Each structure stands twice: as structure tokens, then as C-alpha cells.
């Protein structure tokens, strides 16, 4: 019976094919998993030895981090004295067992599980002529297999004349040790975990919006005790106690309007999943959120320019209010702190003393105006977050119009396909 032209070829199917080998094996792919490597080693004991087994990989740590192969599989082959050659950038899969060959698309376990349905083909069977061509042009070792499989001297001569098209070099002990050390220092993620996380990262992202440097109205200064003893205030009683509000709340230099705008943006485009989770944004809504934030930054820039132009005059006016209010009190009853410094206690002297006391606590505009900016930070959900018992319920509550059950089923399936 003729094998099918298209088929599904995963590690299990590769193992099954290799175990049927009677003469030779050629395996070329970005990487190799442990079970196919074990099958190759076992086959090497019953076929004509390792000389008719060739393995070409892209021996690179990035390949293994993508899940194309396993460093333990390469070690198993090398320990069995099966030479492993490295072909940088190789992304096509080639499996030839005796005279039967397939070209296939390897699976990156970081992206998807390898349990391929039988009716989902990723491989195509090669003709006998294509098998010969592939072996002849892959590597010197593969060409040796092609020559050994040839039936006639003419066919052998044809194979010898074919140029090797795929550059490769044997993986040295130093190269293996280097890659192995890097993978030990920073192990690859667990691929089933990574796949589970991607289910929800396609829909959600954590977001934090923080406005800094704008709330000048929250700055307060402490009134010196020497001035506090002079008595209370009526004209500025809303701002003057033992501390003084530098900017009136709700005034033209206040950031309250900006903060209300940012609150509206936050409430419209993000949802809280509770204090243990933070706020999230739908990936689909993120472009609209970023448009609103860009417009908000323009408003913030205009506000900062207004502050820089008007703040010092406002501070000077606030200071003048304090001085004007207390001058009559100082003249009428000079405090001891003034009597120890001045010989006269007229209005000009009272102003000088009050200014001196306020110099120690009153800021200038330059010290208050820092860079006003909106910080927005995004973080993807993590496996630990997804496995909290209340996560799905919190997401359902925050976004009730989305079918989260379907997403959760995909999440569970990704983990079960480890």
C-alpha cells in the first residue's frame, strides 16, 4: 500500500518511523525532542552503525527557547557517539528513513502543543528521486547515505556530482558546553505555561496610569510659630491655620480639572479586577485609550506652560496676603522674636521681619514646578495571576459582555496539552 502524500508528523510519528528503520536515518530540523533522539540511538544499534545516521540541527539556544528542540536530546545523541551537525537558520524539517522521506514543518512548542490531529497535515512525502536529491545536497554524511542506497554505478556517480547546498559544521564540545550553560543559567519557560498565558494576553493587559508633578495645589507650607502666635485670620481663614495652602483648590493653577479628566479616561477604558489584581484594559480598546492619553498629554503640556508663566506671581500674591494681614498686628504688638532683632517697630520694620520669617518656609516657583508627566505602564498577565481562584470571576464581572468561558476553556486546554 502506497503511503499517503500528506500526513501529520509530530514527535510520536517520527519515533514510530525511526523504529522501523533497517538501513539508514537522516534527520534535519531546527531541533530535536528527546524521544526521537532516543529512537535514533536505539536504531543506531541495529542498523549499520552511526555512519549511516545523520542529524542536522540549528544548534542555538534561541531555537530551544522557542521549543523546536531539547538540549537533553542533543546530549543523548552525542553520548551515543552520533555526530550532530549545526546548520544555522534551518527551519525546514526533513526525515528520511531508509528510502522513505518526508519534508515537514516543525512545531515550536512555545507557540502550540505537538499533539497534532491525524487529519491536520504538516508533512509531505517525497518521491524516491526527491529523497535521493535531498540526501545528496544536504551534507557529506547524508550524501554517503544516498550513495549507499543507490542501486547502480550510474546512480552513484550522479549523486557524487551533486553539490552540497546546506552549510553545516559539527557541534563541538565547546559549543555544546556554552549553549548548555546558558540554558542552565536562564532555563526556557515551560511551554505549556507560556501557551496558557498567551490565551489571556491576547485579550487583556494590566495598565497603570500615574500623573506626577501637576498637583501643586496640594503643596502646603508650615506657618512659623512666631507668626502663628499673632492670631487667626478671617480673610484667608480657609487657607491659613498652622499650614498654608499655596494654591487655592479649584483655582486656575490647580490640577483638579486634569485629574478629573484622567479619572474619566481611566474609568472609561480600564476596569478594576480588585485590589489584589489591579486594573486591566482590553487589547481591542487599547488603541482608543492611547489616543485619549495622547490628547491628555497635550492638555498637560499646556497646563504646565500656564503654571510656569503664572505661578511665581501667584506665590508672591499669596505671600503678600499673609504679610498684609499680619503687619498691623506686628506694629500693634511686636512679638519677642522681633524685639530681639529690631530697634524700631514701624510698618516697614514689621514687613521686613515678616518677610524674613517667611523666607525660611516659602518656596519659589522654580522649586515647585517639576516636570509634569503622565506615566502609563502596561504588563501582561502572568501564569500565577491566571491561577488565582478569583481571577476569572473578577474578569467576568469587569467585562460582562465577553464570552470568557470560551477563553478559559482554551486556557485549560493549553495546559492539558503539555
NORWORA-V396746 format. One record per residue. N is the residue number from 1. RES is the residue in one letter. PSI is psi in degrees with one decimal (999 if undefined). OMEGA is omega in radians with two decimals (999 if undefined). Layout:
# NORWORA-V396746
n=(N N)
res=(RES RES)
psi=(PSI PSI)
omega=(OMEGA OMEGA)
This chain:
# NORWORA-V396746
n=(1 2 3 4 5 6 7 8 9 10 11 12 13 14 15 16 17 18 19 20 21 22 23 24 25 26 27 28 29 30 31 32 33 34 35 36 37 38 39 40 41 42 43 44 45 46 47 48 49 50 51 52 53 54 55 56 57 58 59 60 61 62 63 64 65 66 67 68 69 70 71 72 73 74 75 76 77 78 79 80 81 82 83 84 85 86 87 88 89 90 91 92 93 94 95 96 97 98 99 100 101 102 103 104 105 106 107 108 109 110 111 112 113 114 115 116 117 118 119 120 121 122 123 124 125 126 127 128 129 130 131 132 133 134 135 136 137 138 139 140 141 142 143 144 145 146 147 148 149 150 151 152 153 154 155 156 157 158 159 160 161 162 163 164 165 166 167 168 169 170 171 172 173 174 175 176 177 178 179 180 181 182 183 184 185 186 187 188 189 190 191 192 193 194 195 196 197 198 199 200 201 202 203 204 205 206 207 208 209 210 211 212 213 214 215 216 217 218 219 220 221 222 223 224 225 226 227 228 229 230 231 232 233 234 235 236 237 238 239 240 241 242 243 244 245 246 247 248 249 250 251 252 253 254 255 256 257 258 259 260 261 262 263 264 265 266 267 268 269 270 271 272 273 274 275 276 277 278 279 280 281 282 283 284 285 286 287 288 289 290 291 292 293 294 295 296 297 298 299 300 301 302 303 304 305 306 307 308 309 310 311 312 313 314 315 316 317 318 319 320 321 322 323 324 325 326 327 328 329 330 331 332 333 334 335 336 337 338 339 340 341 342 343 344 345 346 347 348 349 350 351 352 353 354 355 356 357 358 359 360 361 362 363 364 365 366 367 368 369 370 371 372 373 374 375 376 377 378 379 380 381 382 383 384 385 386 387 388 389 390 391 392 393 394 395 396 397 398 399 400 401 402 403 404 405 406 407 408 409 410 411 412 413 414 415 416 417 418)
res=(X X X X X X X X X X X X X X X X X X X X X X X X X X X X X X X X X X X X X X X X X X X X X X X X X X X X X X X X X X X X X X X X X X X X X X X X X X X X X X X X X X X X X X X X X X X X X X X X X X X X X X X X X X X X X X X X X X X X X X X X X X X X X X X X X X X X X X X X X X X X X X X X X X X X X X X X X X X X X X X X X X X X X X X X X X X X X X X X X X X X X X X X X X X X X X X X X X X X X X X X X X X X X X X X X X X X X X X X X X X X X X X X X X X X X X X X X X X X X X X X X X X X X X X X X X X X X X X X X X X X X X X X X X X X X X X X X X X X X X X X X X X X X X X X X X X X X X X X X X X X X X X X X X X X X X X X X X X X X X X X X X X X X X X X X X X X X X X X X X X X X X X X X X X X X X X X X X X X X X X X X X X X X X X X X X X X X X X X X X X X X X X X X X X X X X X X X X X X X X X X X X X X X X X X X X X X X X X X X X)
psi=(130.7 129.5 153.0 153.4 -42.9 141.2 171.6 125.7 99.7 -172.0 -39.6 -43.3 -35.8 -43.9 -45.4 -42.1 -43.8 -36.7 -17.4 -1.1 140.0 -14.1 -48.5 160.2 132.5 122.4 121.8 128.6 165.3 -39.3 -179.4 138.9 167.3 -42.1 -45.4 -36.3 -42.1 -39.7 -37.5 -43.5 -43.9 -41.9 -33.0 -21.6 -19.9 -21.1 -159.6 32.8 174.7 -13.8 -22.1 28.1 126.5 136.0 121.3 126.7 163.3 90.5 90.7 139.7 -31.0 -34.7 -41.5 -31.1 -26.4 -12.3 15.8 -23.1 -180.0 131.6 -31.6 -33.4 -42.3 -41.4 -40.9 -41.6 -45.2 -38.6 -28.6 10.6 31.7 118.7 134.5 123.0 146.9 129.6 95.7 133.1 1.1 127.3 -5.5 144.2 139.4 125.1 121.8 117.0 115.0 -118.3 2.6 124.4 151.7 143.0 134.8 163.0 115.4 156.7 128.7 108.7 -20.5 -28.9 -37.2 158.0 164.6 7.2 76.2 133.9 149.3 -26.3 17.7 84.6 141.5 11.1 155.1 132.2 140.9 149.4 167.9 -40.7 -39.2 -35.5 -46.2 -45.8 -43.8 -45.3 -42.3 -28.7 -4.8 -53.8 162.9 -38.8 -41.7 -36.3 -36.8 -37.4 -43.2 -41.5 -41.4 -30.3 -15.2 144.7 -25.5 159.7 -34.8 -41.9 -40.1 -41.1 -39.8 -42.8 -42.7 -29.8 -10.9 137.6 142.2 125.6 -14.6 109.2 136.3 159.3 147.7 137.5 117.8 166.4 -38.7 -43.3 -43.9 -44.2 -38.6 -49.4 -41.9 -41.6 -43.0 -37.0 -29.2 -39.0 -38.8 83.2 147.9 152.8 156.9 122.2 -35.2 -34.4 -45.2 -39.8 -38.7 -43.9 -38.3 -25.0 -46.1 -27.7 -17.4 -20.4 -35.5 153.1 139.2 144.6 140.9 127.0 125.7 122.5 123.0 147.4 -0.8 -25.7 63.9 -27.1 -13.8 -6.3 133.4 149.7 149.8 125.3 127.7 142.7 -33.6 -30.4 -36.4 -35.5 -11.4 -12.9 171.5 -177.7 145.7 -45.2 -34.4 30.9 -24.6 -17.5 -17.7 111.7 -122.2 -11.6 167.9 127.7 119.0 -35.2 136.4 136.4 132.3 0.6 176.8 -21.0 0.5 149.7 9.1 -39.0 -40.5 -42.7 -35.4 -39.8 -44.3 -37.4 -40.9 -44.7 -45.8 -44.3 -32.5 -35.5 -11.3 158.6 142.1 134.6 14.2 161.8 -22.1 -5.5 -31.5 -163.5 148.8 158.4 142.2 134.6 -34.8 -28.9 -10.6 -42.5 -38.4 -39.3 -44.7 -31.7 -44.1 -38.0 -34.5 -42.3 -37.9 -38.5 -33.2 -42.6 -40.6 -40.8 -42.7 -38.5 -42.0 -39.8 -38.6 -44.3 -47.7 -34.0 -29.5 -12.6 -45.2 -40.9 -37.5 -41.8 -42.2 -38.5 -40.8 -42.0 -40.8 -35.9 -42.8 -47.3 -47.9 -38.5 -41.0 -15.4 -50.6 -36.2 -39.9 -42.9 -42.0 -36.1 82.1 129.6 158.9 -35.5 -27.8 -39.4 -29.3 -4.8 -25.0 152.6 -24.7 156.3 43.1 179.7 -44.8 -35.6 -39.2 -43.1 -42.2 -42.9 -43.7 -42.7 -40.3 -40.8 -40.5 -24.6 -30.4 -17.6 -18.6 124.8 168.8 171.3 -36.6 -33.0 -20.4 -35.4 103.7 -178.8 119.6 127.7 156.3 120.8 124.2 127.9 138.8 140.5 140.5 156.2 154.4 165.2 -39.3 -41.4 -44.9 -27.8 1.5 138.2 -31.3 1.2 -53.9 -39.9 -40.1 -39.8 -43.0 -42.2 -40.5 -36.5 76.6 -11.4 13.2 145.4 81.2 -19.9 -40.4 -44.6 -38.3 -35.5 -40.7 -38.0 -46.9 -41.0 -38.5 -34.9 -35.2 -16.5 24.4 999)
omega=(-3.12 3.11 3.13 3.12 3.12 -3.13 3.08 -3.05 3.02 -3.07 -3.13 3.13 3.10 3.10 -3.14 -3.14 -3.10 -3.13 3.10 -3.08 3.08 -3.04 -3.04 3.12 3.00 3.13 3.07 -3.08 3.08 -3.14 3.13 3.09 -2.99 -3.07 3.03 3.11 3.10 3.14 3.10 3.13 3.12 3.14 -3.13 -3.13 -3.07 3.07 -3.02 3.07 -3.05 -3.13 3.11 3.03 3.11 -3.13 3.10 -3.13 2.89 -3.02 -3.07 -3.10 -3.14 3.12 -3.12 3.08 3.07 3.11 3.08 -3.10 -3.04 3.13 3.13 3.12 3.12 3.11 -3.13 3.11 -3.11 3.11 3.12 3.12 3.00 -3.08 3.07 3.13 -3.12 3.09 -3.06 3.07 -3.12 3.12 3.09 3.08 3.10 3.08 3.09 3.11 -3.01 -3.12 -3.07 -3.07 3.11 2.90 -3.02 3.06 3.14 -3.13 3.01 -3.05 3.08 -3.06 -3.11 3.12 -3.02 -3.14 -3.05 3.02 -3.12 -3.12 3.08 -3.00 2.99 -3.08 3.09 -3.14 3.11 3.03 3.13 3.14 3.12 3.06 3.14 3.14 -3.11 3.12 -3.07 -3.02 -3.08 -3.07 3.09 -3.14 3.11 3.10 3.10 3.09 -3.14 3.12 3.14 3.14 -3.08 -3.08 -3.06 3.09 3.13 3.13 3.11 -3.14 3.11 -3.12 -3.12 -3.08 -3.10 -3.13 3.05 -3.05 -3.05 3.14 3.13 3.12 -3.12 3.08 -3.11 3.09 -3.13 3.12 3.14 -3.12 -3.13 -3.13 -3.14 3.14 -3.13 3.12 3.06 -3.14 3.13 -3.06 3.06 3.09 3.01 -2.95 3.11 3.09 -3.14 3.14 3.12 -3.12 -3.09 3.11 -3.08 3.11 3.06 -3.09 -2.93 2.97 3.01 -3.13 3.06 3.12 -3.08 3.11 -3.11 3.01 -3.04 -2.98 3.13 -3.12 3.12 3.11 3.12 3.05 3.13 3.10 3.12 -3.11 -3.12 3.11 3.12 -3.09 -3.10 3.10 -3.07 -3.10 3.05 -3.08 -3.10 -3.04 3.11 -3.09 -3.00 2.96 2.95 3.04 -3.05 3.07 -3.11 -3.13 3.11 3.08 -3.12 3.12 -3.06 3.14 3.13 3.12 -3.04 3.13 3.09 -3.12 3.08 3.10 3.14 3.10 3.10 3.12 -3.12 -3.10 -3.11 -2.99 3.13 3.13 3.09 3.04 -3.11 -3.04 -3.14 -3.09 -3.07 -3.09 -3.13 3.07 3.02 3.13 -3.13 -3.12 -3.05 3.10 3.12 3.07 -3.10 3.05 3.13 -3.14 3.09 3.09 3.12 3.12 3.05 3.09 -3.12 3.12 3.12 3.12 -3.14 3.11 3.10 3.13 -3.09 -3.09 -2.96 -2.97 -3.06 3.10 3.12 3.11 3.13 3.13 3.11 3.13 -3.14 3.11 -3.14 -3.09 -3.11 -3.11 -3.00 -3.11 -3.13 -3.14 3.13 3.14 -3.11 -3.10 -3.10 3.12 -3.13 -3.13 3.11 -3.11 3.14 -3.07 -3.01 3.05 3.11 -3.07 3.11 -3.05 -3.13 3.11 3.11 3.10 3.14 -3.13 3.12 3.10 3.13 3.11 -3.11 3.10 -3.06 -3.05 -3.04 3.13 2.96 -3.03 -3.07 -3.13 -3.12 -3.07 3.00 -3.13 3.08 -3.11 3.05 3.09 3.05 -3.14 -3.12 3.09 3.09 3.08 -3.12 3.13 -3.14 3.12 -3.09 -3.08 3.00 -3.03 -3.06 -3.03 -3.07 3.11 3.13 3.12 3.12 -3.13 -3.09 -3.10 -3.01 -3.06 -3.11 -3.12 -3.12 3.10 3.11 3.12 -3.13 3.07 3.08 3.11 -3.14 -3.12 3.14 3.11 -3.11 -3.12 -3.10 999)
